[in-house]
Amino acid sequence: MERRNFLRVAVVGTAAAAFGGASWAEAFAAGAQPGPSPYGPPQAVDASGLMIPAGFTSRVVARSGQKVASTSYTWHPAPDGGACFADGGGWIYVSNSEVSSTGGVGAIRFSSTGDITGAYRTLSGTNVNCAGGATPWGTWLSCEEVDRGRVFETDPWGVTAAVARPAMGRFKHEACAADADHGYVYLTEDVTDGCFYRFKPTTWGDLSTGTLEVMVGATSQTSGPVTWKVVPDPDGSPTATRSQVSGAKRFNGGEGCYYAGGTCWFTTKGDNRVWAYDAGASTISLTYDDSLVTSGTAPLTGVDNITRSTSGDLFVAEDGGNMEICLITPNGVVAPFLRVPNQTSSEITGPAFSPAGDRLYFSSQRGTSGSSSGGITYEVTGPFRR
């Protein structure tokens, strides 16, 4: 059967309600295709070095190796996955550091008006902290992207010491997403024959114990029902977690992961796909595949971190490509939202919205220098759809 015939997004019920009645299943029946952005095209390069739509503004909030404004904290190298947490009337943006041995997590605190009021470390001395995910109980899960890497649960306020969560599996972690509706945390694995996992805590809100499972299905399968099997040894030694379960479905380079409204979206960089897992029906489908674009050039390549706006638009960052953050709307349009020009040796990381949904944070991991010491973290403010 042609791959195009598999292109569906099975998101119904609670998801439709979450998107104001728009059904992703109907919108993507023909596949996410290029079209005009609801925000218009990116404009000429602004003072921050970004190309953003008309009506939006931007600023640089941090640079690797330099003190964050009005603080004593030196922003970490290679900023990667990130998330925002409400902090009274303000918020906190946390960011991983994807470097060996001295990785970890840093945080920037903002007032209700967006002024920077603090910056600090919440995790130190870990290894290649790539992406992760926020929990409903207000912690940040920071994932190590190394063989037998760990997940660390960290406190965005920097008060409680970070704790390793080995029950969530030791493998080459990328990202994770908490599903409070069904009581799971989903996890991606960044290898060419990686798997998609879910962790069921013994007690929701406590990640110290639980059951790790892996998705089971044909590797060629792009839609339809899937099942899950328990990973016998989450420690991953001597046998890697992805090699312990017969029939585990393979994904080509798992990257970003985000849960909302009954669906977990995740990306795979090896084939430039955005997937959707319907948690209620236990089915998978494709939201986007660059090889299935039917007209013009695929706008989204090098898929990586993913997040979602309050309106239901997905925002997908590029690792390479032409250094864009592209959006995928609930009506099946994929289009560039912004571009980071003149930084071809970098990648875009850590997209996350402020709690109010009017500010988008992200980083260029290696900036203009092409080195982990040249990271730049940005804020874009404007009339995001609600």
C-alpha positions in Angstrom: 0.0 0.0 0.0 1.2 3.5 -0.8 2.5 5.4 2.3 0.2 8.3 1.4 -2.8 6.1 2.1 -1.6 5.7 5.7 -1.4 9.4 6.3 -4.0 10.1 8.9 -4.3 11.8 12.3 -6.6 10.0 14.6 -7.3 12.6 17.2 -10.9 12.7 18.4 -13.0 13.3 21.5 -11.1 15.2 24.1 -8.6 16.4 21.5 -11.4 18.0 19.4 -12.6 19.8 22.5 -9.1 21.0 23.3 -8.8 22.6 19.9 -12.1 24.5 20.1 -14.0 21.9 18.1 -11.5 21.4 15.3 -10.9 17.7 14.6 -7.3 16.9 13.7 -8.6 13.7 12.2 -10.6 15.6 9.6 -8.0 18.3 9.1 -5.3 15.9 8.2 -7.2 13.4 6.1 -5.2 14.6 3.2 -2.0 15.1 5.2 -0.4 18.3 6.6 0.5 20.4 3.5 2.3 23.7 2.9 0.1 26.8 3.0 0.1 30.4 4.3 0.9 30.9 7.9 -1.9 32.5 10.0 0.7 35.0 11.1 2.0 35.8 7.6 5.6 35.2 6.4 8.7 36.0 8.4 9.9 39.5 7.8 13.4 41.0 7.3 16.0 40.4 10.0 15.4 42.3 13.2 17.7 43.7 15.8 18.0 40.4 17.5 19.0 38.6 14.3 15.7 36.9 13.8 13.1 36.9 11.0 9.7 37.0 12.6 6.2 37.8 11.5 4.8 41.4 11.4 3.4 42.4 14.8 5.9 40.4 16.8 9.0 41.6 18.7 12.1 39.7 19.9 15.0 40.0 22.3 18.0 37.9 23.3 17.5 36.8 27.0 20.8 34.9 27.4 24.1 34.0 25.7 26.3 31.0 26.6 29.3 32.1 28.7 27.8 35.5 29.6 26.0 36.6 32.7 22.2 36.6 32.4 21.1 40.3 32.7 21.0 41.6 36.3 22.1 38.2 37.7 25.3 36.5 38.6 24.6 33.3 36.7 26.6 32.5 33.6 24.4 31.0 31.0 25.3 27.4 30.2 26.7 26.1 26.9 24.7 24.3 24.2 21.2 25.2 25.5 18.7 22.5 24.5 15.3 21.4 25.6 13.2 23.7 27.7 9.9 24.5 29.3 8.1 27.3 31.2 6.6 27.2 34.7 4.2 29.6 36.3 5.7 31.5 39.2 3.1 33.6 40.9 2.4 36.4 38.3 5.7 35.6 36.5 7.3 32.5 35.1 10.5 30.5 34.9 12.1 29.2 31.7 14.3 26.1 32.3 16.9 25.0 29.7 19.1 21.9 29.4 22.8 22.0 28.7 23.8 19.4 26.0 27.5 19.0 26.8 29.4 16.0 28.2 30.1 15.6 31.9 29.2 19.2 32.8 25.7 19.3 31.5 22.7 19.9 33.6 19.9 22.5 33.7 19.8 26.3 34.1 16.8 28.6 34.7 15.8 32.2 34.1 13.1 33.8 36.3 10.8 36.5 34.9 8.5 39.0 36.6 4.9 39.5 35.5 6.1 42.2 33.2 8.8 40.0 31.6 11.7 41.5 33.4 14.5 39.1 34.3 14.7 38.8 38.1 17.0 35.8 38.6 19.0 33.0 36.9 20.6 29.9 38.5 21.5 26.2 38.1 19.0 23.4 39.1 21.2 20.4 38.0 24.9 20.1 37.5 27.5 17.5 36.5 25.3 15.3 34.3 25.9 14.1 30.7 24.6 15.5 27.4 21.2 16.8 28.8 19.2 17.0 25.6 15.5 17.4 25.9 13.0 16.4 28.6 9.5 17.4 29.6 7.5 19.2 32.3 5.3 17.4 34.8 1.8 18.4 36.0 3.2 18.7 39.5 5.7 21.4 38.6 9.0 19.6 38.0 11.3 19.4 34.9 12.5 16.0 33.7 15.9 16.4 32.1 17.1 13.6 29.9 20.6 12.4 29.2 21.2 11.6 25.5 23.9 8.9 26.1 23.9 5.1 26.2 22.2 4.1 29.5 21.4 7.8 30.0 19.2 8.8 33.0 16.2 10.9 33.6 16.6 13.5 36.3 13.7 15.1 38.1 14.6 18.7 38.8 13.0 21.7 40.7 12.6 24.8 38.4 12.8 26.9 41.6 16.2 25.4 42.5 15.1 24.7 46.1 14.9 20.9 46.0 17.9 18.8 44.9 17.5 17.0 41.6 16.9 13.2 41.7 17.7 10.5 39.2 14.7 8.4 38.2 16.2 5.1 37.0 12.9 3.3 37.0 12.1 5.3 33.8 14.8 3.4 32.0 18.4 3.8 31.1 18.8 4.4 27.4 19.7 7.2 25.0 16.9 9.5 26.1 15.7 12.5 24.1 12.4 13.9 25.4 9.4 13.0 27.5 5.8 14.1 28.0 3.5 13.6 30.9 -0.1 12.3 30.3 -2.1 13.0 33.4 -5.3 11.8 31.7 -4.1 8.2 31.6 -1.2 8.3 34.1 1.8 7.8 31.8 5.0 9.5 30.9 6.0 9.0 27.3 9.7 8.9 26.3 11.6 9.0 23.0 14.9 7.4 22.2 17.4 9.1 19.9 19.0 6.2 17.9 18.2 5.0 14.3 16.5 1.9 15.6 15.0 3.5 18.7 11.8 2.8 20.5 8.9 4.8 21.9 8.3 4.1 25.6 5.8 4.9 28.3 6.3 4.8 32.1 3.5 4.1 34.5 4.4 5.3 38.0 3.2 3.2 40.9 1.7 6.4 42.3 1.0 9.3 39.9 3.3 12.2 40.9 6.0 9.9 42.3 8.5 8.7 39.6 10.6 6.6 42.0 8.9 3.3 41.1 6.7 2.1 38.3 6.6 0.0 35.1 8.4 0.8 31.8 6.8 -0.4 28.6 7.7 -0.2 25.0 5.4 0.2 22.0 4.9 -2.9 19.9 4.0 -2.9 16.2 5.5 -3.3 12.7 8.3 -1.0 12.0 6.7 -0.1 8.7 3.4 0.8 10.4 2.4 4.4 10.1 -1.2 4.2 11.3 -3.6 2.0 13.3 -3.6 0.1 16.6 -0.5 -0.6 18.6 0.1 -2.5 21.8 2.6 -2.2 24.7 4.8 -4.7 26.5 6.8 -4.5 29.7 10.5 -3.9 29.4 12.0 -6.6 31.7 15.1 -4.7 32.7 14.8 -0.9 32.6 18.5 -0.7 33.7 19.4 -1.6 30.2 22.5 -3.7 31.1 23.8 -5.9 29.7 20.9 -5.8 27.1 19.7 -2.4 25.8 16.1 -1.6 26.6 15.2 -1.5 22.9 16.5 -5.0 22.4 14.6 -6.7 25.2 11.1 -7.0 23.7 10.4 -9.0 20.6 8.3 -7.0 18.1 9.1 -3.6 19.5 8.3 -0.9 17.0 11.4 1.0 15.6 11.5 4.7 15.1 14.3 6.5 13.2 15.8 8.9 15.7 13.2 9.9 18.3 13.3 13.6 19.1 10.7 16.0 20.6 7.6 14.8 22.6 4.6 16.8 23.8 1.2 15.7 25.2 -2.1 17.6 25.1 -5.8 16.8 24.8 -5.5 13.0 24.6 -2.6 12.9 22.1 1.1 12.6 22.4 3.0 14.1 19.5 6.5 13.1 18.9 9.1 13.6 16.1 11.6 11.4 14.3 14.5 13.2 12.7 15.7 10.3 10.5 12.6 10.5 8.3 11.3 14.0 9.1 8.0 12.9 10.6 5.7 14.2 13.2 3.7 11.4 14.8 0.5 11.3 16.9 -0.3 8.7 19.5 -3.9 8.6 20.5 -3.7 7.5 24.1 -7.4 6.6 24.5 -7.6 4.4 21.4 -3.9 3.3 21.5 -3.4 4.1 17.8 -0.6 5.9 15.9 -0.8 8.1 12.9 1.3 10.6 11.0 0.7 14.3 11.4 3.5 15.3 8.9 5.9 13.6 6.6 8.1 15.8 4.4 8.2 13.1 1.7 4.4 13.3 1.3 4.3 17.0 0.6 2.4 17.2 -2.7 3.3 20.7 -3.9 6.4 22.8 -3.7 9.3 22.3 -1.3 8.6 20.8 2.1 8.8 23.7 4.6 9.8 21.6 7.6 12.9 19.4 7.6 15.3 18.3 10.3 12.4 17.9 12.8 13.4 18.2 16.4 11.8 19.7 19.6 8.0 20.2 19.5 5.6 22.3 21.6 2.0 23.5 21.3 0.3 26.8 21.6 -2.9 27.4 23.5 -4.8 27.5 20.2 -3.7 24.0 19.3 -1.0 24.9 16.8 2.1 22.7 16.9 5.4 24.5 16.8 8.3 22.3 15.5 12.0 23.4 15.7 14.5 22.4 13.0 17.8 20.8 13.6 19.4 22.1 10.4 17.1 22.7 7.5 17.0 26.4 7.1 16.8 27.0 10.8 13.1 27.7 11.2 10.4 27.1 13.7 7.5 25.8 11.6 3.9 25.6 12.8 1.3 22.9 11.9 -2.3 24.2 12.3 -5.3 22.1 13.3 -6.6 22.7 9.7 -3.6 20.9 8.2 -1.4 23.8 7.2 2.4 23.6 7.7 4.3 26.9 7.4 7.4 28.7 8.6 6.7 30.9 11.7 10.2 32.3 12.2 13.7 31.8 10.8 17.2 32.2 12.4 19.4 33.2 9.5 23.2 33.1 9.3 23.5 30.3 11.8 23.8 27.3 9.6 26.1 25.4 12.0 23.5 25.5 14.8 20.1 24.0 15.6 16.9 25.4 17.1 16.1 24.0 20.5 13.8 24.3 23.5 10.7 26.0 22.2 8.3 26.7 25.0 5.4 29.2 25.6 5.0 31.3 28.7 2.0 30.4 30.8 -0.1 33.2 29.3 0.8 32.0 25.8 2.0 35.3 24.5 5.8 34.7 24.6 7.8 31.9 22.9 11.2 31.0 24.2 13.8 29.0 22.3 17.6 28.7 21.7 20.0 28.6 18.8 22.2 25.9 20.4 25.5 27.0 18.8 24.6 30.5 17.6 26.7 32.3 15.0 30.0 30.6 16.2 28.9 27.0 15.5 30.3 26.1 18.9 28.5 24.9 22.1 30.0 28.0 23.7 28.0 30.3 21.4 24.4 29.4 22.3 21.8 32.2 22.2 18.4 32.1 23.9 15.6 34.2 22.5 12.1 35.4 23.4 9.5 36.3 20.8 6.4 38.2 22.0 3.3 38.9 20.1 -0.3 38.1 19.2 -0.1 34.3 19.3 -3.5 32.7 18.6 -5.3 31.6 21.8 
